Protein backbone atom coordinates (compact mmCIF):
# COMPACT_ATOMS: atom_id res chain seq x y z
CA UNK A 1 0.00 0.00 0.00
CA UNK A 2 1.13 3.48 -0.87
CA UNK A 3 2.47 5.50 2.05
CA UNK A 4 1.02 9.00 1.90
CA UNK A 5 2.05 11.80 4.25
CA UNK A 6 0.53 15.21 4.71
CA UNK A 7 3.01 18.03 5.32
CA UNK A 8 0.83 20.71 6.92
CA UNK A 9 1.81 24.29 7.66
CA UNK A 10 1.25 27.94 6.88
CA UNK A 11 4.15 28.09 4.40
CA UNK A 12 4.08 31.89 4.35
CA UNK A 13 6.44 31.47 2.54
CA UNK A 14 7.56 27.88 1.77
CA UNK A 15 11.33 27.90 2.41
CA UNK A 16 14.43 25.81 1.77
CA UNK A 17 14.00 24.60 5.35
CA UNK A 18 10.59 23.19 4.41
CA UNK A 19 12.13 21.74 1.26
CA UNK A 20 14.74 19.93 3.35
CA UNK A 21 11.98 18.22 5.35
CA UNK A 22 9.98 17.48 2.17
CA UNK A 23 12.82 15.86 0.23
CA UNK A 24 14.04 13.83 3.18
CA UNK A 25 10.45 12.82 3.85
CA UNK A 26 10.30 11.33 0.37
CA UNK A 27 12.82 8.72 1.48
CA UNK A 28 10.14 7.51 3.91
CA UNK A 29 6.91 8.11 2.01
CA UNK A 30 5.71 7.41 -1.54
CA UNK A 31 3.76 10.63 -1.75
CA UNK A 32 3.74 13.89 0.17
CA UNK A 33 0.93 16.41 0.07
CA UNK A 34 2.01 19.89 1.11
CA UNK A 35 -1.12 21.19 2.84
CA UNK A 36 -1.34 24.95 3.28
CA UNK A 37 -3.70 25.73 6.17
CA UNK A 38 -5.58 28.86 5.29
CA UNK A 39 -8.64 30.41 6.81
CA UNK A 40 -9.83 33.37 4.75
CA UNK A 41 -11.50 35.15 7.64
CA UNK A 42 -8.80 34.52 10.28
CA UNK A 43 -5.41 34.44 8.64
CA UNK A 44 -3.67 37.49 7.36
CA UNK A 45 -1.06 36.14 5.01
CA UNK A 46 1.93 38.06 3.74
CA UNK A 47 2.33 35.99 0.55
CA UNK A 48 -0.88 35.33 -1.35
CA UNK A 49 -1.93 31.70 -0.84
CA UNK A 50 -2.70 30.96 -4.52
CA UNK A 51 0.61 32.47 -5.59
CA UNK A 52 2.41 30.28 -3.03
CA UNK A 53 0.69 27.18 -4.46
CA UNK A 54 1.92 28.19 -7.91
CA UNK A 55 5.50 28.72 -6.75
CA UNK A 56 5.57 25.33 -5.03
CA UNK A 57 4.01 23.59 -8.04
CA UNK A 58 6.59 25.17 -10.32
CA UNK A 59 9.44 24.21 -8.01
CA UNK A 60 8.45 20.52 -8.11
CA UNK A 61 7.13 20.28 -11.65
CA UNK A 62 7.66 16.81 -13.04
CA UNK A 63 7.61 15.22 -9.57
CA UNK A 64 4.16 13.60 -9.29
CA UNK A 65 4.97 12.35 -5.77
CA UNK A 66 4.75 15.95 -4.53
CA UNK A 67 1.47 17.85 -4.56
CA UNK A 68 0.16 20.96 -2.87
CA UNK A 69 -3.33 21.77 -1.59
CA UNK A 70 -4.99 24.52 0.43
CA UNK A 71 -7.24 23.47 3.34
CA UNK A 72 -9.48 25.08 5.89
CA UNK A 73 -10.53 22.37 8.36
CA UNK A 74 -9.03 20.10 11.02
CA UNK A 75 -5.70 18.71 9.82
CA UNK A 76 -6.62 15.21 11.08
CA UNK A 77 -9.81 15.16 9.02
CA UNK A 78 -8.11 16.51 5.96
CA UNK A 79 -5.43 13.81 6.21
CA UNK A 80 -8.07 11.08 6.39
CA UNK A 81 -9.85 12.44 3.30
CA UNK A 82 -6.64 12.12 1.33
CA UNK A 83 -5.69 8.68 2.70
CA UNK A 84 -2.67 10.14 4.48
CA UNK A 85 -1.77 8.05 7.53
CA UNK A 86 1.17 10.27 8.45
CA UNK A 87 1.75 13.90 9.24
CA UNK A 88 5.22 15.18 8.47
CA UNK A 89 6.66 18.02 10.56
CA UNK A 90 10.06 19.53 11.06
CA UNK A 91 11.76 20.22 14.37
CA UNK A 92 14.30 23.02 14.61
CA UNK A 93 14.64 23.50 18.36
CA UNK A 94 13.00 22.97 21.75
CA UNK A 95 10.44 25.71 21.13
CA UNK A 96 9.23 23.78 18.07
CA UNK A 97 9.18 20.62 20.19
CA UNK A 98 6.92 22.08 22.91
CA UNK A 99 4.40 23.24 20.35
CA UNK A 100 4.58 20.14 18.15
CA UNK A 101 4.15 17.83 21.11
CA UNK A 102 0.70 19.17 21.97
CA UNK A 103 -0.42 19.45 18.34
CA UNK A 104 0.62 15.83 17.66
CA UNK A 105 -1.33 14.58 20.72
CA UNK A 106 -4.37 16.51 19.59
CA UNK A 107 -4.19 15.21 16.02
CA UNK A 108 -3.92 11.61 17.20
CA UNK A 109 -6.88 12.18 19.49
CA UNK A 110 -8.91 13.38 16.52
CA UNK A 111 -7.74 10.55 14.24
CA UNK A 112 -6.14 7.62 16.15
CA UNK A 113 -4.68 6.11 12.97
CA UNK A 114 -2.66 9.21 12.28
CA UNK A 115 1.01 9.20 13.25
CA UNK A 116 3.09 12.36 13.24
CA UNK A 117 6.62 11.84 11.99
CA UNK A 118 9.24 14.44 12.91
CA UNK A 119 12.45 15.10 11.09
CA UNK A 120 15.16 17.15 12.74
CA UNK A 121 16.09 20.05 10.50
CA UNK A 122 19.49 19.93 8.82
CA UNK A 123 21.73 22.47 10.63
CA UNK A 124 22.22 24.31 7.36
CA UNK A 125 18.55 25.29 7.32
CA UNK A 126 17.72 25.46 11.02
CA UNK A 127 18.05 29.25 11.14
CA UNK A 128 15.52 29.85 8.36
CA UNK A 129 12.06 30.88 9.46
CA UNK A 130 9.14 32.13 7.41
CA UNK A 131 8.69 35.10 9.74
CA UNK A 132 12.27 36.34 9.25
CA UNK A 133 11.92 35.97 5.49
CA UNK A 134 8.71 38.04 5.56
CA UNK A 135 10.45 40.74 7.51
CA UNK A 136 13.49 40.93 5.22
CA UNK A 137 11.27 40.91 2.14
CA UNK A 138 9.03 43.63 3.55
CA UNK A 139 12.01 45.96 3.84
CA UNK A 140 13.16 45.21 0.31
CA UNK A 141 15.88 42.68 1.18
CA UNK A 142 16.88 39.81 -1.08
CA UNK A 143 15.48 36.52 0.20
CA UNK A 144 16.19 34.38 -2.86
CA UNK A 145 18.89 32.33 -1.06
CA UNK A 146 16.24 30.98 1.31
CA UNK A 147 13.55 29.98 -1.19
CA UNK A 148 13.45 27.05 -3.66
CA UNK A 149 11.76 29.26 -6.34
CA UNK A 150 11.98 32.80 -7.64
CA UNK A 151 9.56 35.41 -6.34
CA UNK A 152 8.05 37.47 -9.14
CA UNK A 153 6.18 40.60 -8.16
P1 LIG B 1 3.11 26.35 11.17
O1 LIG B 1 2.56 27.72 11.02
O2 LIG B 1 2.07 25.28 11.21
O3 LIG B 1 4.19 26.18 12.21
P2 LIG B 1 5.14 26.54 9.16
O4 LIG B 1 4.81 26.83 7.74
O5 LIG B 1 5.85 27.60 9.92
O6 LIG B 1 3.79 26.10 9.78
O7 LIG B 1 6.01 25.22 9.25
C1 LIG B 1 5.56 23.97 8.80
C2 LIG B 1 6.50 22.88 9.30
O8 LIG B 1 7.81 23.11 8.82
C3 LIG B 1 6.64 22.83 10.81
O9 LIG B 1 6.79 21.48 11.18
C4 LIG B 1 7.89 23.57 11.09
O10 LIG B 1 8.52 23.16 12.29
C5 LIG B 1 8.71 23.19 9.91
N1 LIG B 1 9.74 24.18 9.59
C6 LIG B 1 9.62 25.52 9.59
N2 LIG B 1 10.79 26.12 9.26
C7 LIG B 1 11.66 25.12 9.07
C8 LIG B 1 13.06 25.06 8.75
N3 LIG B 1 13.80 26.16 8.59
N4 LIG B 1 13.62 23.86 8.61
C9 LIG B 1 12.88 22.74 8.80
N5 LIG B 1 11.59 22.71 9.14
C10 LIG B 1 10.98 23.89 9.27
Boltz pocket constraint, residues with backbone or C-beta under 6 A from the ligand:
constraints:
  - pocket:
      binder: B
      contacts: [[A, 8], [A, 9], [A, 10], [A, 11], [A, 12], [A, 13], [A, 15], [A, 16], [A, 17], [A, 18], [A, 20], [A, 21], [A, 88], [A, 89], [A, 90], [A, 91], [A, 92], [A, 96], [A, 119], [A, 121], [A, 122], [A, 125], [A, 126], [A, 127], [A, 128], [A, 129], [A, 130]]
      max_distance: 6.0
